[in-house]
Amino acid sequence: MSATETAAPRSQFLQTMHSRGYIHQCTDEAGLDEACSKGIVTGYIGFDATASSLHVGSLIQIMMLRRLQQAGHRPLVVMGGGTTKVGDPSGKDESRKMLTEADIAANIEGIKQVFAKFLTFGDGPTDAIMVDNDAWLSKLGYIEFLREYGTHFTINRMLTFDSVKLRLEREQPLTFLEFNYMLMQATDFLELYKRHGCALQMGGSDQWGNIVNGTELVRRKAEGQAFGLTTPLLTTASGAKMGKTAAGAVWLNADLLSPYDYWQFWRNVDDADVGKFLRLFTDLPLDEIARLEALEGAQINDAKKVLADECTRMLHGAEAAQTANAAARAAFEEGRLSADLPTVEVSRAELEAGITLAALAVDAGLASSRSDARRLAQGGGLRVNDAAEADGQRVLTAADLNADGVLKLAAGKKKIVLVRPV
């Protein structure tokens, strides 16, 4: 199957998905449009628990569920307690790290808290629900699994999917465990269809093969109508994968990334990405987005601040967004330090003994490694108390504390961290 050209959609859901740029492929767009026009459609996205937080690269999937609910349908969030034990090979050159059941359970607890900020959960017909696929996958015996589901998939076809082809073309090993992942995901769709009447699976473009398998399994085993929809691969204007920065992942949980740093991520996006990100990640009306993305020169920074405010408000709340905005304005526009700037603490004894700038930059989250920090310094990108410092090996001590008793470290023109001795 492939993306299909259809007439303008009638359903609010697909109108929104098209106008805001979410759709890459759909197994049967006309059929999905008809189903959405006739009544409530339940749609799901699965999230494997590979870390204690999702990062901003997963935000487009969360927003798809939000758009589904806003259009009067029911979103279903699937925690991958079972599939995480196998590991999705899609888009990966090597096997994922195997996690223990305790690790997976802890990660799920960390991930779950984000969804309530974007979706309304409850018992109503369009209220979101959350399930864990370990509830059924862990109960499948191996022989039962092969007999029940394995007969519906051919190796010939599985070898054509990108998640498999990528590994084989690059001569990277693909374990038999991972090869089963797409069968497990297809089983999820069938179970969700039976248990919750779920007729739609959504995901990123790298999930297309897995999703198609699921729609076909629902048709073959339950004689049901099921649909698949994917978003384009989301990259920044520079071509980088969404969700990664030089200092690491842009996490959604505040304990891993502060609301200020989250605000700064959106404030510092490329000019060319502002309109696209406003459409995908905010609820602003399209005419207002058109006005903002048309701003030129220095005025485009006003649009970026709106993007940062809206994204931070949705995830961390209005107060956190206002605080981050004010802290950035004080630091970058008024030249003042704010108590709301990101702060890292170091041992006063350690600082008195001396710490290299490179090591401190890594601890402060301004660089991913000491070598990166040294390169950043050599390129003129690191500043200590507003003075450029080209030597990443320079040793900083308590004598370098400013009048406020802190070290002010900055990377480029847009990121400031205060280092406070304790």
Summary of the structure (lengths in Angstrom):
residues: 422
radius of gyration: 23.8
end to end distance: 60.5
largest distance: 74.3
contacts: 1385
relative contact order: 0.10
helix: 49%
strand: 16%
